[in-house]
Amino acid sequence: MNTMSTANISAKDVMALRQKTGLGMMDCKKAL
């Protein structure tokens, strides 16, 4: 997985969503 290609989505935002929703990382990225 290349973090540079998803620079518009910060890792902190994804991590926060994962903790709140319990979803997988890909699900959170789709939601953003």
N, C-alpha and C positions, 0 to 999 in steps of 0.2 A: 504494500500500500504506500502510495507516495503522498506525503503530507503537503508537498508543494502544490499539487493539483487541487487540493481542497483548502487553499489558504484563505478563502473567503469564509470558511467555517472554522472558528477557533476551537482548539481541542478542549478548552475549558467549557465552552458552551455545550459541546457534545457530552463531556463528562457529567456536567450538571444535569442535562436531560436524562442521561442514563441512570443517574442516581434517583431522580424524581420519578421516572416512568418505569424503570427496570427493563427498558427495551435494549436491543442490541445496538451496536454502533452504527450499522448500516441503516437501521430503522430511524435512528435519530438524525442521521445525515439527510435522509429522505424527507423528514419532517421539517428540517430547517430550510 
